[in-house]
Amino acid sequence: MNLPESAESTLAVAPAPPRTNKQIRASSIANEQAAQKRWKLMLADAKTTWVKVPPEDLTRVNGNLNILAGLIQLRYHTTREDADQQAKQFYDAHPAVV
């Protein structure tokens, strides 16, 4: 583009200020709490989707996809890749409630 130098500088996006460890930790906690709330809404569907996984185990998942994939792998004797894919597809099929 052939813009004057002053116009080009106004188009540049300023970098975001660095986040502190406290901000990163707070964001992580907020994301974890949101995942736990979302999981509570998805729990009934998860129980009907994976009937071989005991309901108590599904309750303990608390939105952690790694734990869910591990349970699917263990109970259904499938590969980890397949279990990860199933968990991700299930999670993506249930959009977050805002």
Number of C-alpha atoms within 10 A of each C-alpha: 4 6 8 8 8 8 10 11 11 9 8 8 7 8 6 6 6 7 9 9 9 9 11 11 12 12 12 12 12 12 12 15 14 16 16 17 15 19 24 15 13 18 17 13 12 20 17 11 11 15 11 13 19 12 15 9 13 21 15 13 18 20 22 14 19 15 17 23 22 17 21 23 19 15 13 14 10 13 14 15 11 13 22 19 13 17 22 15 11 16 17 10 10 13 10 14 8 5
